[in-house]
């Protein structure tokens, strides 16, 4: 018997599901949630595993206790299993041979648990970014989510992501989905209020087409039933290799980012411009190096632990960066005024990440501070915005 030709356009049931989910969540966020979170609404019906990624983003923030976390995680598994099973069946090319509800639910449940475990570390990094806005967390987490999704997305269809390789067609749809949910989320937030639900609905229509592309591409090649091949270890091997590279690369980056053991330089204060260099959250300093700048700039490290009795900056451990903003502002004030007295000149402050936040708070609270310029690197635009 000849294979049934796949549908070229999404059916009403599939489109209603993808559009309805996106519009309902976006409307709820418009009514009750912070405006920036409206960007998440467009992900709720995206092809798997982006839906799991969407659910985990909400889960890691909105739980008051570990018990609540466990209960909400169980609810997440039930909700995502049911949604993806429904969308999988609705997107099946040939309604006569689509999986039964039982088979679809079992396949969706296994896939949801697997992808939740694979995506959890990167969702944790994005939660950290929501707390402190450190930009490197975004660049570590988001590419990782995309890579994991490209490697395992076809598992929702076949149930054997570790044996079958994804096709170029399904990879193309997944890349397109990344672009659409990124641009579409920004469009929802920036659009006029009256237009946001229309933008969300358009993204939901795309999700219906993407679901059909992924399901059809995983089942067929060029319109013909996909030929069973021998099990391949390509996907699990690539996934393991990526995780090793991601973890080891991050660890190497942290090591390389630590201060080098350079002897302290003695600067002539005559005619020099004092520069206070302020590092970010989690930094540490052993007190035996000082940034080198071209004369007449004389650079000094800011110490989160303050100055000793002789007026020298104390070495500090990472824990010193955990202090309250009020305390760190006071510590900065002492060091800035000490440098200004020594050089008889205003100080230039170069600060990154948390250091930029401390410097901004210091200058806002001390309008008479002897500072003539502030340079911020990777500043925190909206710190503490998770809750």
C-alpha positions in Angstrom: 0.0 0.0 0.0 1.3 3.4 -0.9 2.3 5.8 1.9 -0.2 8.5 2.7 1.1 11.9 1.6 1.8 14.1 4.6 -0.4 17.2 5.1 1.2 20.4 4.0 -0.8 22.7 6.3 -1.6 22.4 10.0 -5.1 21.1 10.9 -7.6 23.0 12.9 -7.1 21.0 16.1 -3.3 21.4 16.1 -3.5 25.2 15.3 -6.1 25.7 18.0 -3.9 24.0 20.5 -0.7 25.9 19.8 -2.4 29.3 19.4 -4.7 28.8 22.4 -1.9 27.9 24.8 0.3 30.9 23.7 -2.6 33.4 23.8 -3.9 32.2 27.1 -0.6 32.4 28.9 0.3 35.7 27.3 -3.1 37.2 28.4 -2.5 35.9 31.9 0.9 37.5 32.0 -0.5 40.8 30.7 -3.1 40.7 33.5 -1.0 39.5 36.4 2.7 39.1 35.6 5.6 41.5 35.2 5.8 42.9 31.6 9.3 41.3 30.8 7.9 37.8 31.6 5.4 38.1 28.8 8.2 37.0 26.5 8.0 33.5 28.0 4.4 33.0 27.0 5.3 32.4 23.3 7.3 29.3 24.3 4.5 27.3 25.9 3.5 25.4 22.8 6.8 25.4 20.9 8.0 22.0 19.6 9.6 19.8 22.2 11.8 20.2 24.2 11.4 24.0 24.2 8.1 23.5 26.1 10.0 21.7 28.8 12.5 24.5 28.9 9.6 27.0 29.3 8.1 25.0 32.2 11.4 24.7 34.0 12.0 28.5 33.8 8.8 29.0 35.8 9.4 26.2 38.2 12.8 27.3 39.5 11.5 30.7 40.4 8.0 30.2 41.8 8.3 27.8 44.7 8.5 28.7 48.4 9.9 25.4 49.7 11.4 22.1 48.6 8.1 20.4 49.3 6.4 22.9 47.0 9.1 22.4 44.4 8.5 18.6 44.4 4.8 19.1 44.0 5.1 21.7 41.2 7.7 19.5 39.4 5.2 16.6 39.5 2.5 18.9 38.1 5.0 20.1 35.4 5.5 16.5 34.3 1.8 15.8 34.1 1.0 19.1 32.3 3.9 18.8 29.8 3.3 15.2 29.1 -0.4 15.8 28.3 0.3 18.9 26.1 3.1 17.3 24.1 1.1 14.1 23.6 -1.8 16.1 22.3 0.3 18.2 19.9 2.2 15.1 18.8 -1.0 13.3 17.8 -2.5 16.4 16.2 0.7 16.9 14.1 0.9 13.2 13.0 1.0 13.2 9.1 -1.3 10.2 8.7 -4.2 10.2 11.1 -4.8 6.5 10.4 -1.6 5.3 11.9 -0.9 7.9 14.6 0.0 6.5 18.0 -2.8 5.8 20.5 -3.3 8.1 23.5 -1.6 5.6 25.7 1.5 5.3 23.5 1.7 9.1 23.0 1.4 9.7 26.7 4.1 7.1 27.6 6.4 8.5 24.9 5.8 12.1 26.0 6.3 11.3 29.7 9.7 9.6 29.1 10.8 12.4 26.8 9.8 15.0 29.3 11.7 13.4 32.2 14.8 12.9 30.1 14.9 16.5 28.7 14.1 18.0 32.1 17.2 16.4 33.5 19.3 17.4 30.5 18.1 21.0 30.6 18.1 21.5 34.4 21.7 22.7 34.7 21.3 25.4 32.1 17.9 26.5 33.5 19.8 26.8 36.9 22.3 29.2 35.2 19.5 31.3 33.8 18.0 31.5 37.3 21.3 32.8 38.5 21.3 35.4 35.7 17.8 36.4 36.9 19.2 37.1 40.3 22.4 39.0 39.5 22.2 39.7 35.7 25.7 38.3 35.0 25.9 38.3 31.2 28.2 35.3 31.0 25.5 33.1 32.5 23.3 33.8 29.5 26.1 33.0 27.0 26.8 29.8 28.8 23.2 28.6 29.2 21.3 29.6 26.1 23.7 28.0 23.5 23.7 24.9 25.7 19.9 24.7 25.6 19.9 25.1 21.8 22.5 22.3 21.4 20.7 19.9 23.6 17.4 20.6 21.8 19.0 20.0 18.4 20.4 16.7 19.5 17.3 15.2 21.2 14.2 16.8 19.8 13.2 13.9 17.6 12.8 11.7 20.6 9.3 13.0 21.1 8.4 11.3 17.8 10.3 8.1 17.7 11.0 7.6 21.4 14.5 6.6 20.5 16.5 9.8 20.4 19.6 7.9 21.5 19.4 5.5 18.5 18.1 7.6 15.6 19.8 10.6 14.2 17.8 13.8 13.6 17.2 14.7 9.9 18.1 18.0 8.2 14.5 18.8 8.0 13.8 18.6 11.7 17.1 20.4 12.5 15.9 23.2 10.2 12.6 23.5 12.0 14.3 23.6 15.4 16.7 26.4 14.3 13.7 28.3 13.0 11.9 27.8 16.3 14.9 29.3 18.2 14.7 32.4 16.0 11.0 32.8 16.2 10.7 32.4 20.0 13.6 34.8 20.5 12.4 37.5 18.1 8.7 36.8 18.9 9.2 37.1 22.7 10.9 40.5 22.2 8.1 41.5 19.8 5.4 40.7 22.3 7.1 42.8 25.0 7.7 45.8 22.8 4.4 45.7 20.9 1.6 48.1 21.9 -0.7 46.5 24.5 -3.6 46.0 22.0 -1.3 44.2 19.6 0.4 41.7 21.9 -2.2 39.0 21.7 -2.2 39.2 17.9 1.6 38.8 17.9 1.3 35.8 20.3 -1.3 34.2 18.1 0.9 34.5 15.0 3.7 32.8 16.9 1.2 30.0 17.8 0.4 29.5 14.2 4.1 29.1 13.5 4.4 26.5 16.3 1.7 24.4 14.6 3.7 24.4 11.4 6.9 23.6 13.2 5.3 20.7 15.0 4.2 19.3 11.7 7.7 19.8 10.2 9.4 18.1 13.1 7.0 15.1 13.3 6.9 14.7 9.6 10.6 15.1 9.2 11.3 12.5 11.9 9.0 10.0 10.3 9.7 10.6 6.6 12.5 11.6 4.2 11.4 13.4 1.0 7.9 12.2 1.4 8.7 8.6 1.8 8.6 6.5 5.1 11.9 6.7 6.9 14.0 3.6 6.5 15.0 1.9 9.7 18.7 2.0 10.2 20.9 0.2 12.6 21.2 2.0 16.0 23.6 4.9 16.0 25.7 6.2 18.9 26.2 9.5 17.2 23.6 11.5 19.3 24.6 10.2 22.8 28.2 10.5 21.9 27.7 14.1 20.7 25.7 14.9 23.8 28.3 13.5 26.2 31.1 15.3 24.3 29.2 18.6 24.5 28.6 18.3 28.2 32.3 17.5 28.8 33.4 20.5 26.7 30.9 22.9 28.3 31.8 21.9 31.9 35.5 21.8 31.3 35.5 25.0 29.3 33.6 26.9 32.0 36.1 25.6 34.6 39.1 26.6 32.5 37.6 30.0 32.0 37.2 30.5 35.7 40.8 29.5 36.3 42.1 31.8 33.5 40.1 34.6 34.9 41.9 34.6 38.2 44.5 37.2 38.9 48.1 36.4 37.8 50.9 36.4 40.3 52.6 39.7 39.3 54.7 41.7 41.6 53.1 44.9 42.8 54.3 48.0 41.0 55.1 51.2 42.8 53.6 54.2 41.1 54.9 57.8 41.2 51.9 59.9 42.3 53.3 63.0 40.7 51.2 63.9 37.6 49.5 60.5 37.6 45.8 59.8 37.2 44.5 57.3 39.9 42.3 54.5 38.5 40.4 52.2 40.8 39.6 48.9 39.2 36.6 47.1 40.7 36.0 43.4 39.9 32.7 41.6 40.0 30.7 39.1 42.1 32.6 36.1 43.2 36.0 37.6 42.4 39.0 37.2 44.7 42.3 38.9 45.2 45.5 37.7 46.9 46.9 41.2 47.1 50.0 40.5 45.1 49.1 42.0 41.7 47.9 45.3 40.3 46.4 46.2 36.9 48.9 47.7 34.5 47.9 50.8 32.5 49.8 53.1 30.3 51.2 56.2 32.0 50.0 58.6 33.4 47.3 56.2 34.5 48.1 54.5 37.8 45.7 51.6 38.5 44.8 50.1 41.8 42.6 47.2 42.8 39.5 47.8 44.8 39.3 45.5 47.8 35.9 44.3 49.0 37.6 43.7 52.4 38.6 47.4 52.7 42.0 48.9 53.7 44.3 47.9 56.5 45.8 50.2 59.1 48.6 51.3 56.8 46.1 52.2 54.1 46.8 49.3 51.8 44.0 47.3 50.2 43.4 44.0 51.9 43.4 40.7 50.1 39.9 39.3 49.9 38.1 36.0 49.2 35.0 35.5 47.1 32.8 35.7 50.2 33.7 39.3 50.7 31.7 40.2 47.6 28.5 38.8 49.3 28.2 41.8 51.6 25.3 44.2 51.5 25.3 47.1 49.0 25.3 49.6 51.8 28.5 48.1 53.3 30.3 47.9 50.0 29.4 51.5 49.2 31.0 52.5 52.5 34.1 50.5 51.7 34.4 52.1 48.3 34.1 55.6 49.7 37.1 55.0 52.0 39.3 53.7 49.2 38.3 56.4 46.7 38.9 59.2 49.1 42.3 57.7 50.2 43.4 57.5 46.5 42.2 61.1 45.9 44.2 62.4 48.9 47.4 60.4 47.9 47.3 61.7 44.3 45.7 65.1 45.0 43.5 64.3 42.0 40.0 62.9 41.3 39.8 59.2 40.8 38.6 57.3 37.7 36.6 54.2 38.5 36.5 51.2 36.1 34.0 48.6 37.4 32.5 45.4 36.1 29.4 43.4 36.9 28.6 43.7 40.7 31.4 46.3 40.9 29.5 48.5 38.5 26.4 48.3 40.7 28.4 49.3 43.8 30.1 52.2 42.0 26.8 53.5 40.7 25.2 53.3 44.1 28.2 55.1 45.6 28.1 58.0 43.2 24.3 58.4 43.5 24.7 58.5 47.3 27.8 60.6 47.4 27.5 63.5 44.9 30.6 65.1 46.3 32.7 62.0 45.8 36.2 62.8 44.3 35.4 60.8 41.1 35.7 62.4 37.6 34.8 59.4 35.5 33.1 56.0 35.8 33.5 53.2 33.2 31.2 50.2 33.6 31.8 46.8 32.0 29.0 44.3 31.9 26.9 46.3 34.3 23.9 44.9 36.1 20.9 46.7 34.5 18.2 45.1 36.6 19.7 43.3 39.6 17.6 41.0 41.8 14.7 40.8 39.3 13.8 37.1 39.8 11.2 37.9 42.5 
